[in-house]
């Protein structure tokens, strides 16, 4: 069915902090709305509100029709212990819930003491079950999994995966593909996607773009992938944390970038014109006051012996100048006040040079790495100092395995692997494993950078946008975008420096 989602005066946040408010958004069939903003601006919070998972601080979210089928794909792939691939897909497509509701309605209908509306409840449950695609999910599932390389016929790291494989046994890339499979198998009227491009390979990205462009229903998606946004969205909702504002821009992503730049320049020009006009009027008023005082003194000097003439000249001069001063002050008061746009700051982060290490960073010699039924290699390669190497390949090809091998975290099954002498290794892992659990962010970060004092730790986190309302929170409760990457695992950390500037948009430079 076609459906429309409407948000009116929506406000969202957590604890005592409001991330956005007075947000209006309409998502009609065929709309693809991209939500953009800095980490922590409330993008994931907004999707949870639109999905009905959380309650807004203010405002309403409504659907027309009210029974429209809304699907939400969260940023992190939740893996429930003991859950199989098919069960995960059933849960993510809403088919599992629809089946349970249908079974419950059928049981109630067959009960001798069934309520009067049991038939209506069963009819509604049946309609929802059919709309979810649960009727033929089992028939469609194998083909989609095969298309994504997630069956027994797959090659590489994906070999041996079936619909009955446990989700907890999958790699990050495989889990991303299963999440994509759930999306392709879904039949939602409105789809909410939170960073759907995470962990997908090029083939997965192409399939995702094709899926989004082919949807008849509305889509709201959050992504930092500019190419994906440029090829997919029809409108852009910007959550501006620095300005405490939100705005919907018509047109695609490229149009949004151009319009945003024009809008910012117009606001800056309007303020500059206002400030210049006000400064000019204030200066002229000050000059008029000085002239008024000077005119009185001159009149008294020219007629020192005639009190009557002196008083008249002084009065006339004073009144004329006072009138001009009042005119200037009136013009100043009538000026339309223009607020100065906030000067956004840019984080500049650099990693200092470590003491010189070996010219050879890492080597592999006829190395193989077995993981279940998958074997990577044999590989022979050498990584030299100063090289910048990109590793590409489909999900399950062994990219993460290769990185673990180069870092010395996974010993080869056969062959040899070694690090160069005095090599300092820094790592930002795919799952941000260092930042999980119930401990406060500040405490976890301090243990990772023991050379910094508590005050220095808080200052560094603040420069990355993690301020007082973040540092006391459990790291497990932070959004993925708030995980502080600067404290990545490092066997011998090099010095790092941070500085901020107020004349460029907020970005991170690594």
Secondary structure in CASP SS format (residue, H / E / C, confidence):
PFRMAT SS
TARGET T0000
AUTHOR 0000-0000-0000
METHOD secondary structure of the structure
MODEL  1
X C 1.00
X C 1.00
X C 1.00
X E 1.00
X E 1.00
X E 1.00
X E 1.00
X E 1.00
X E 1.00
X E 1.00
X E 1.00
X E 1.00
X E 1.00
X E 1.00
X C 1.00
X C 1.00
X E 1.00
X E 1.00
X E 1.00
X E 1.00
X E 1.00
X E 1.00
X E 1.00
X E 1.00
X E 1.00
X E 1.00
X E 1.00
X C 1.00
X C 1.00
X C 1.00
X C 1.00
X E 1.00
X E 1.00
X E 1.00
X E 1.00
X E 1.00
X C 1.00
X C 1.00
X C 1.00
X C 1.00
X C 1.00
X C 1.00
X H 1.00
X H 1.00
X H 1.00
X H 1.00
X H 1.00
X H 1.00
X H 1.00
X H 1.00
X C 1.00
X C 1.00
X C 1.00
X C 1.00
X C 1.00
X C 1.00
X C 1.00
X E 1.00
X E 1.00
X E 1.00
X E 1.00
X E 1.00
X E 1.00
X E 1.00
X C 1.00
X C 1.00
X C 1.00
X C 1.00
X C 1.00
X E 1.00
X E 1.00
X E 1.00
X E 1.00
X C 1.00
X C 1.00
X C 1.00
X C 1.00
X C 1.00
X C 1.00
X C 1.00
X C 1.00
X C 1.00
X C 1.00
X E 1.00
X H 1.00
X H 1.00
X H 1.00
X H 1.00
X H 1.00
X H 1.00
X H 1.00
X H 1.00
X C 1.00
X C 1.00
X H 1.00
X H 1.00
X H 1.00
X H 1.00
X H 1.00
X H 1.00
X H 1.00
X H 1.00
X H 1.00
X H 1.00
X H 1.00
X H 1.00
X H 1.00
X H 1.00
X H 1.00
X H 1.00
X C 1.00
X C 1.00
X C 1.00
X C 1.00
X C 1.00
X C 1.00
X C 1.00
X H 1.00
X H 1.00
X H 1.00
X H 1.00
X H 1.00
X H 1.00
X H 1.00
X H 1.00
X H 1.00
X H 1.00
X H 1.00
X H 1.00
X H 1.00
X H 1.00
X H 1.00
X C 1.00
X H 1.00
X H 1.00
X H 1.00
X H 1.00
X H 1.00
X H 1.00
X H 1.00
X H 1.00
X H 1.00
X H 1.00
X H 1.00
X H 1.00
X H 1.00
X H 1.00
X C 1.00
X C 1.00
X C 1.00
X C 1.00
X C 1.00
X C 1.00
X C 1.00
X C 1.00
X H 1.00
X H 1.00
X H 1.00
X C 1.00
X C 1.00
X C 1.00
X C 1.00
X C 1.00
X C 1.00
X C 1.00
X E 1.00
X H 1.00
X H 1.00
X H 1.00
X C 1.00
X C 1.00
X H 1.00
X H 1.00
X H 1.00
X H 1.00
X H 1.00
X H 1.00
X H 1.00
X H 1.00
X H 1.00
X H 1.00
X H 1.00
X H 1.00
X H 1.00
X H 1.00
X C 1.00
X C 1.00
X C 1.00
X C 1.00
X E 1.00
X E 1.00
X E 1.00
X E 1.00
X E 1.00
X C 1.00
X C 1.00
X C 1.00
X C 1.00
X C 1.00
X C 1.00
X C 1.00
X H 1.00
X H 1.00
X H 1.00
X H 1.00
X H 1.00
X H 1.00
X H 1.00
X H 1.00
X H 1.00
X H 1.00
X H 1.00
X H 1.00
X H 1.00
X C 1.00
X C 1.00
X C 1.00
X E 1.00
X E 1.00
X E 1.00
X E 1.00
X E 1.00
X C 1.00
X C 1.00
X C 1.00
X H 1.00
X H 1.00
X H 1.00
X H 1.00
X H 1.00
X H 1.00
X H 1.00
X C 1.00
X C 1.00
X E 1.00
X E 1.00
X E 1.00
X E 1.00
X E 1.00
X E 1.00
X C 1.00
X C 1.00
X C 1.00
X C 1.00
X E 1.00
X E 1.00
X E 1.00
X E 1.00
X E 1.00
X E 1.00
X C 1.00
X C 1.00
X H 1.00
X H 1.00
X H 1.00
X H 1.00
X H 1.00
X H 1.00
X H 1.00
X H 1.00
X H 1.00
X H 1.00
X H 1.00
X H 1.00
X H 1.00
X H 1.00
X H 1.00
X H 1.00
X H 1.00
X H 1.00
X H 1.00
X H 1.00
X H 1.00
X H 1.00
X H 1.00
X H 1.00
X H 1.00
X H 1.00
X H 1.00
X H 1.00
X H 1.00
X H 1.00
X H 1.00
X H 1.00
X H 1.00
X H 1.00
X H 1.00
X H 1.00
X H 1.00
X H 1.00
X H 1.00
X H 1.00
X H 1.00
X H 1.00
X H 1.00
X H 1.00
X H 1.00
X H 1.00
X H 1.00
X H 1.00
X H 1.00
X H 1.00
X C 1.00
X C 1.00
X C 1.00
X C 1.00
X H 1.00
X H 1.00
X H 1.00
X H 1.00
X H 1.00
X H 1.00
X H 1.00
X H 1.00
X H 1.00
X H 1.00
X H 1.00
X H 1.00
X H 1.00
X H 1.00
X H 1.00
X H 1.00
X H 1.00
X H 1.00
X H 1.00
X H 1.00
X H 1.00
X H 1.00
X H 1.00
X H 1.00
X H 1.00
X H 1.00
X H 1.00
X H 1.00
X C 1.00
X C 1.00
X C 1.00
X C 1.00
X C 1.00
X C 1.00
X C 1.00
X C 1.00
X C 1.00
X C 1.00
X C 1.00
X E 1.00
X E 1.00
X E 1.00
X E 1.00
X E 1.00
X E 1.00
X C 1.00
X C 1.00
X C 1.00
X C 1.00
X C 1.00
X C 1.00
X C 1.00
X C 1.00
X E 1.00
X E 1.00
X E 1.00
X E 1.00
X E 1.00
X E 1.00
X E 1.00
X E 1.00
X E 1.00
X E 1.00
X E 1.00
X E 1.00
X C 1.00
X C 1.00
X E 1.00
X E 1.00
X E 1.00
X E 1.00
X E 1.00
X E 1.00
X E 1.00
X E 1.00
X E 1.00
X E 1.00
X E 1.00
X C 1.00
X C 1.00
X C 1.00
X C 1.00
X C 1.00
X C 1.00
X C 1.00
X C 1.00
X C 1.00
X C 1.00
X C 1.00
X C 1.00
X C 1.00
X C 1.00
X H 1.00
X H 1.00
X H 1.00
X H 1.00
X H 1.00
X H 1.00
X H 1.00
X H 1.00
X H 1.00
X C 1.00
X C 1.00
X C 1.00
X C 1.00
X C 1.00
X C 1.00
X E 1.00
X E 1.00
X E 1.00
X E 1.00
X E 1.00
X E 1.00
X C 1.00
X C 1.00
X C 1.00
X C 1.00
X C 1.00
X C 1.00
X E 1.00
X E 1.00
X C 1.00
X C 1.00
X C 1.00
X C 1.00
X C 1.00
X C 1.00
X C 1.00
X C 1.00
X C 1.00
X C 1.00
X C 1.00
X C 1.00
X E 1.00
X H 1.00
X H 1.00
X H 1.00
X H 1.00
X H 1.00
X H 1.00
X H 1.00
X H 1.00
X C 1.00
X C 1.00
X C 1.00
X C 1.00
X C 1.00
X H 1.00
X H 1.00
X H 1.00
X H 1.00
X H 1.00
X H 1.00
X H 1.00
X H 1.00
X H 1.00
X H 1.00
X C 1.00
X C 1.00
X C 1.00
X C 1.00
X H 1.00
X H 1.00
X H 1.00
X H 1.00
X C 1.00
X C 1.00
X E 1.00
X H 1.00
X H 1.00
X H 1.00
X C 1.00
X C 1.00
X H 1.00
X H 1.00
X H 1.00
X C 1.00
X C 1.00
X H 1.00
X H 1.00
X H 1.00
X C 1.00
X E 1.00
X E 1.00
X C 1.00
X C 1.00
X C 1.00
X C 1.00
X C 1.00
X E 1.00
X E 1.00
X E 1.00
X E 1.00
X E 1.00
X E 1.00
X C 1.00
X C 1.00
X C 1.00
X C 1.00
X C 1.00
X C 1.00
X E 1.00
X E 1.00
X C 1.00
END
